[in-house]
Amino acid sequence: MEQNISHLTEDEWRVRLNPEEFRVLRQAGTEAPWTGKYVETKTPGTYRCRACGVKLFESVTKFDSHCGWPSFDEAIPGTIRYIEDRSHGMVRVEVRCANCDSHLGHRFDGEGFTAKNARYCINSISIDLEEQA
């Protein structure tokens, strides 16, 4: 399921992804709040990068933040690349898939939602749930 496709050009990504997936994953867009299919999902399993299939988050790290996007308090180690994002008049940490460099969402620290004190705010369109057997 996992693919090393970091070598693809943006034109090749446009062929592989639908327009909305391309906008979010390759152009760092954001889906509208409360519209993603995983916002309220409680199904056990592993969340993978929609673009390349790499495992990113385990369902046990997902929690209800009531922010309109799926939230996790921990990523699988080594799967995420972090980039400072100063857009929209604030400082945030953008999270990207370390394998294919696709945009997933942002990480916010210090909000106190969980003991890990981190919230990965992830676009549903950036991930696929592999349900636990």
For each residue, the residues with C-beta under 8 A, 3 or more apart:
1: 48 53 130
2: 48 52 53 54 55 99
3: 52 53
4: 7 52 99
5: 8 16 51 52 99 100
6: 52 99 100 101
7: 4
8: 5 12 13 16 100
9: 12 13
10: 13 14 26
11: 14 15
12: 8 9 15 16
13: 8 9 10 16 17 22 25 26 51
14: 10 11 17 22 26
15: 11 12
16: 5 8 12 13 51
17: 13 14 21 22 25 26 50 51
18: 21 22
19: 22 23
20: 23 24 31 125
21: 17 18 24 25 50 51 125
22: 13 14 17 18 19 25 26 27
23: 19 20 26 27 29
24: 20 21 27 28 29 30 31 103 123 125 126
25: 13 17 21 22 50 51 102 103 104 125 126
26: 10 13 14 17 22 23 102 103
27: 22 23 24 103
28: 24 94 103
29: 23 24 103 123
30: 24 105 123
31: 20 24 35 36 69 123 124 125
32: 35 68
33: 67 68 69
34: 39 68
35: 31 32 39 124
36: 31 39 69 70 123 124 125
37: 41 124
38: 41 47 70 122 124 127 129
39: 34 35 36 68 69 70 124
40: 64
41: 37 38 62 70 129
42: 59 62
43: 59 129 131 132
44: 59 60 131 132
45: 59 129 130 131 132
46: 55 57 58 59 129 130 132
47: 38 55 56 57 58 59 62 70 72 122 127 128 129 130
48: 1 2 53 54 55 56 127 128 129 130
49: 52 53 54 56 97 99 100 102 104 126 127 128
50: 17 21 25 102 125 126 127 128
51: 5 13 16 17 21 25 97 100 102 126
52: 2 3 4 5 6 49 97 99 100 102
53: 1 2 3 48 49 128
54: 2 48 49 79 97 98 99 100
55: 2 46 47 48 76 79 130
56: 47 48 49 75 76 79 80 97 104 127
57: 46 47 61 62 72 74 75 76 120 122 127
58: 46 47 61 74 76
59: 42 43 44 45 46 47 62 129 132
60: 44
61: 57 58 72 73 74 75
62: 41 42 47 57 59 70 71 72
63: 71 72 73 113 114
64: 40 71
65: 71 113 119 121
66:
67: 33 71 119 121
68: 32 33 34 39
69: 31 33 36 39 105 121 122 123 124
70: 36 38 39 41 47 62 121 122 124 127
71: 62 63 64 65 67 113 119 120 121 122
72: 47 57 61 62 63 75 119 120 122
73: 61 63 113 114 115 116 117 118 119 120
74: 57 58 61 116 118 120
75: 56 57 61 72 79 80 95 120
76: 55 56 57 58 79
77:
78: 98
79: 54 55 56 75 76 97 98 99
80: 56 75 95 96 97 98 104 120
81: 95 96 97 98 101
82: 93 94 95 96 107
83: 93 94 95 96
84: 91 92 93 94
85: 91 92 93 94 106
86: 90 91 92
87: 90 92
88: 92
89:
90: 86 87
91: 84 85 86
92: 84 85 86 87 88 106 107 108
93: 82 83 84 85 106 107 108 109
94: 28 82 83 84 85 103 105 106
95: 75 80 81 82 83 103 104 105 106 107 120 122
96: 80 81 82 83 101 102 103 104
97: 49 51 52 54 56 79 80 81 100 101 102 104
98: 54 78 79 80 81 101
99: 2 4 5 6 49 52 54 79
100: 5 6 8 49 51 52 54 97
101: 6 81 96 97 98
102: 25 26 49 50 51 52 96 97 126
103: 24 25 26 27 28 29 94 95 96 123 126
104: 25 49 56 80 95 96 97 120 122 123 126 127
105: 30 69 94 95 120 121 122 123 126
106: 85 92 93 94 95 120 121
107: 82 92 93 95 118 119 120 121
108: 92 93 111 118 119 121
109: 93 117 118 119
110: 117
111: 108 117 119
112: 117
113: 63 65 71 73 117 119
114: 63 73 117 118 119
115: 73
116: 73 74
117: 73 109 110 111 112 113 114
118: 73 74 107 108 109 114
119: 65 67 71 72 73 107 108 109 111 113 114
120: 57 71 72 73 74 75 80 95 104 105 106 107
121: 65 67 69 70 71 105 106 107 108
122: 38 47 57 69 70 71 72 95 104 105 126 127
123: 24 29 30 31 36 69 103 104 105 126 127
124: 31 35 36 37 38 39 69 70 127
125: 20 21 24 25 31 36 50
126: 24 25 49 50 51 102 103 104 105 122 123
127: 38 47 48 49 50 56 57 70 104 122 123 124
128: 47 48 49 50 53
129: 38 41 43 45 46 47 48 59
130: 1 45 46 47 48 55
131: 43 44 45
132: 43 44 45 46 59
133:
